[in-house]
Amino acid sequence: MNEEKIGIVSNYYKNIGVAAVILEGTLAVGDTIHIKGHKTDFTQKLESMQIEHKNIEKAKEGDDVGIKVNQDIRKHDIVYKLMEQV
């Protein structure tokens, strides 16, 4: 599997398990993401995404989205999208 850098975590809300991510590309619910940082390294399927507390299915470069994450992460962690090999 190849992966493409898709964004950077700008904030993390531990009490609700949500990361704020500034996107550098497109992202959609159902995509598999890989979050990596100094102490972070895990992969999960993206199950929900919001912009300004409204659920969305897709987001594009420049959007500031909230995504539900399965583990604790940190500001400045990098978010990658796993790309299917053709």
LOBA-256365 format. One record per residue (C-alpha): residue in three letters; x, y, z negated. Coordinates in steps of 0.02 Angstrom, whole numbers, plus 50000, padded with zeros to 5 digits. Layout:
<nodes>
ALAXYZ;...
</nodes>
This chain:
<nodes>
MET500005000050000;ASN500605017450043;GLU500125032049935;GLU499925050449973;LYS500125064449845;ILE498385071549825;GLY498535083649680;ILE499215089049512;VAL498355088149343;SER498065106149285;ASN497205101349122;TYR496625085949025;TYR495115085148911;LYS495525070448797;ASN493855070848703;ILE492875067048863;GLY494245058148963;VAL494215070449108;ALA495665077549207;ALA495595093949301;VAL496535091549465;ILE496995104449596;LEU496895095049761;GLU498165095549902;GLY497125084450015;THR495435075750028;LEU494765064249894;ALA493135054449882;VAL492225044149752;GLY492735026049782;ASP494545030249826;THR495905021649725;ILE497065033849638;HIS498755031949553;ILE499195044249415;LYS501035045749373;GLY502025056449252;HIS503405055149121;LYS502345043849009;THR500905040049128;ASP500815026649263;PHE499165018249306;THR497985015049449;GLN496085015949447;LYS494595017449563;LEU493845034949564;GLU492085032849494;SER491525050849469;MET492075068149520;GLN491365085349483;ILE491595103549531;GLU490915115849402;HIS489935101949313;LYS489035096249472;ASN489315078549536;ILE490085077749708;GLU490565063449824;LYS491995071849919;ALA493215086149890;LYS494505094650000;GLU496195103149986;GLY496155118149869;ASP494675111749767;ASP494865111049578;VAL493955095149528;GLY493605085849367;ILE493885067049374;LYS493495053849244;VAL495065044249197;ASN495265027549106;GLN496835032049009;ASP497615047148926;ILE498595058149046;ARG499545074449034;LYS499605091249119;HIS500735091249272;ASP500525072549304;ILE500425069049490;VAL498895060949569;TYR499145049849722;LYS497825042049834;LEU498185024149889;MET498075022350076;GLU497525006250160;GLN498854998950274;VAL498254997250452;
</nodes>
